[in-house]
Amino acid sequence: MDGGRLDQRAPWARLLAALRCPVCGAGLAAGERSVRCPAGHSFDLARQGYLSLAAGGPRGAGANADGAAMVEARSAFLGAGHYAPLTEALARLAGEAAPAGGLLVDAGGGTGHHLAGVLDALPEAAGLTLDVSKYALRRAARAHPRMGAASADVWRGLPLRSGAADVLLNVFAPRDGAEFHRVLAPGGTLLVVTPGPDHLAELRAAGGLLSVDPAKEERLRRTLAGHFAQHGEERLEFGMRLTAAETAALVGMGPNAHHAAAHPAAGAPPATVTASFRLTVHRPGTSA
């Protein structure tokens, strides 16, 4: 890691101005391996490269934090390129929305895979991945030279100054409409990805996997109502040819990991598995 103060190191030289103390909301000043607010609240840079900004530090285990096995499975699956069309769609939409040199934040961004792909397409932008899992953050901190990673729980507030983010990504992650509205810059854009009705249909038909909630779209609308207006929607669907190991990683990288320990599809996958996504574009405001 580079020497000197944290605010002199890439990518933190660009990111620290966007952060605030998660305890009192004040600005943060950089030390060598920590940041501190005027009230004396101090937060360390983990040796793996991410900032511990969640109140009480990042949770390595818990109801909404991915464990080591889940993160390992996700890294293997995404690293093989199976969701590349989704990353490409996010990069295109973010490129249409982000100003030159803007800040992109992925709330619940896990290993930083999608945000890293978006930053590849936006050479002047900076990025920040926020997540509750220390295992995911360790990978996100190394995912891209213009991206930092910090611990944060959407339900406890984001450690960002009001109006700091130009584009906010939310991919299969919790959403807080009021907090997302607060951290977005005026005219900023929120990009949300949720599963389509046919997502992993072949595996679900074999039994044992969680179904796609038919009320998910309505719940998304309610979550963002009063804070955002929807300005666009895309449906993305494609087939993935998976080996047995890749199917096992797919099952193991998300909520199904808790429900499919003995799922037969993990050992004998169908030739093709459907990936289905709904991408929606939102901007601050209220729907007509």
N, C-alpha and C positions, 0 to 999 in steps of 0.2 A: 504494500500500500504506500502511496505517496506520503512524504513527510510533511511537516508544517501543520498549520491550523486546518480544521475541517473545512472552513469556508474558502480555502485555497486549493482544495482537491476536487477533481472532476468525479462525479457530476455535482457535488454539493455546492460548489461555487455558484451554480445557477439556482439550485433548489432551495437553499436555506431561507431566502427571502420570502418564499411562499408558505413557510411553516409557522405554526404558532404553538404555544405551550398547551398541551392537552388538559392541564389542570386548571389554569386561570385564563387562558386565551391570550396572554401577552406574547410579544415577539421573542424570538430566540437568538441568542448570541453564541457564536461558535468558540469552542476551545480546541484542544488538540484531538481528543477522542470523545468529546461530549458536546452537548448544547445546554444552555442554561437561560432561564428567563429572569427578568429583574427581581421577581419574588424569591428566587433561589431554587426553583424546581429544576432539577438536573436530569438529563437523559443521555445514556451512553451509546456510543457506536459499538455494536458487537464486533468481535474480531472477524466475523464472516462478512462484514461490510454494511449491515443494515442498522438504521436507527431504532432504538427501542422507545417509541413514542406513545404506546398504549399505556393508560394509567395502570401501574402495577407491572408493566413489562408485557411482552408478547406471551400468549399462552400456547405452549407446545401441545397441549391436549385440552379437550373440553368439548362442549356440545357443538360449537361452530368453528372449531379449529381443525384443519386437516393434519393427520398424523404423518409420521415418516413414511409408512408404507403407501398411503394414498398419494403423497407427493412424489414418491419414486415412480409409482405407476403412471401418474399424470405426465411426468417428465419424459418417460419412455414413449408414451403414446403420442404426445404432442410433438416430441422430437423426431418422430418418424414421419411427420408431415400429414397425418390423416385429416387434420382440421385446417390445412393450409387455405382452402377456399374461404373459410370463415375469417382467418387473419387478413387475407387479401381484401375481403369486403370491408372489414373494419378500417384498413389502411386507406381505402378509397374514400369512405365516408368521412374519416377524420381529416384526410387531405383537403376535402371540400370545405371543411368547417374551421380548421385551425389557421390562425394567422401565422405569418412567418416568424419563426423563433418562439412560438407559443409553448405553453406548458400543458402536457397531457397527463392526466391522472387516471389510473385504473383502480377503482374502489373494489376491493375483494379480488385483486388481480392474481393471487396465487404466485406461481413461479415467474410471472412476468412475461410469459411466452408471447401472448398476443400483443402486448404493448411494445415489446422488442421488435416484432414484425412491423408494427405501425411506424415506429421510429426509423426503421430502415428506409421507409418510403418518404419520410419527412426529415431531410438532413439537417435542418436548422432547429428542430424542435428538441425540447427536453422532456423527460418523462419521470413519473414517480409511481411506483406500485405500493399500494397499501393492503395489508392483509393481517389476519390474527395469528397465522401459523408461522412459528419460527422456522419450521422445516421448509416451507415455501419461500420465506423471505431470504433464507440463505442462498437459494438459487436465483431469486429475483435480483439480488444485489450484484450478481455477476452476469446478468442476462444481456446487458447492453451498456456500452461506455457512456451513453447520455441518459442513463436511467438510474435513479436511486430507489431504495426500498426502505419502508418504515412500517413498524407495527401500528395498527389502528383497527378499531372495531367500529363498523358503521353505526351500530346501535348506541355507541357511547360518544359519538361525534368524531369528526375527522380533524386531524391536527394541521389544518390549513387555514390561512387567513381568508377572510371573506373576499370573494371575487378573485381568488388566486388562480383558478384553473380555467384554461380556455376550452378544453375538451375533457369530458369525464366519460370514461368507459365503465360499463357494468355488465360483465359477462357471467351469467349463471351465478350471480352473487346477490346478497341482501341489498335492499334499496331503502333509503330514507329520503323521501321527497323534499322535506324542509331543509335537511342538511345538504343535500346535493344542490339545491337552489342557492343556499348561502355561499358555498365555495366556488360556484361558477361565476366567471366574469360576466358583466352585462353583454348580452349577445352571444354567450357561450353555448355549447352544445353538449347534450347528454346522449350517449349512444348505448342502448340497452340490448342485450342478446338474451333471449329466452328459448327454450326448446319448442320446436314445432310439434304438431300432433303425431307425426310419424317418426319422431326421433327414436332411434334404436328399436323400431317396430319388430324386427325379426327376433331380437333377443327377448323382448317383452312377450312375444307370442309363444316363445318356448317356455315361459313361466318363470316366476321367481324374481323378476325385476320390478322396480317401482314404475307405476304408470305415470304418464304425463297428466298433470292436473288440468282438467278441462276448463277450470275457472281461472287459470293462470293469467290470461290476458285481462280479464276483468280485475283481478287483484292488482296487476301492474297499473291499470288505469286509476284505481282508487288510491294506490300508493303515491302517485305523482299528481293527482288532482289538486288543483288550487295552487300548484307551484310550477307546473310545466304544461305546455301545449305540444301535442304531437305534430311534427312537421314532415314525417315521412315514414315509410315502412317497406321493408323488403323481406321476401321469403327466399331462403336458400336451402336447397335440398340436393344431396348427391349420395352416391353409393360408395362404400368403402370395402375393399377386399382385405380381409383380416386373417392372420394366422391365429392359431389357438392362443399363443402367448399374447398377441396384440388384443384379442378379445378379452382375455383375463385382465390386461392392463386397463382396458376401457371400463370393464365392470368395477375394477378396484380403485379407480381414480376419483369416484364421486360418491354420492349418497348410497348407490347400490352396493358399495363395499360392505355396508352394515347389514345387507339383506340377502346377499347372494353367495355366501361362503361355499355352499355346495351346489352352486348352479351348474347344470350340465353344459350350458352354452360355453362356459369358460374352457372346457376341454374339447368341445366339438362345435366350433362356430359355423354358422351358415357361410356360404361363399361370399355373400355381400350383406353388409349391414347398412341401413339407411341413417344418414345424418340429416337432421332437419332443424333449421333455426329460423327464428323470427327476429329481425333486426329493426329496431324502431329508433327514430331520430326525434329528440325532444329539445325544446328551447324554453327558457324561462317565460312564464306567462300563463294564461288560463285559456282553455278551449272555449270556442264560441258556443 
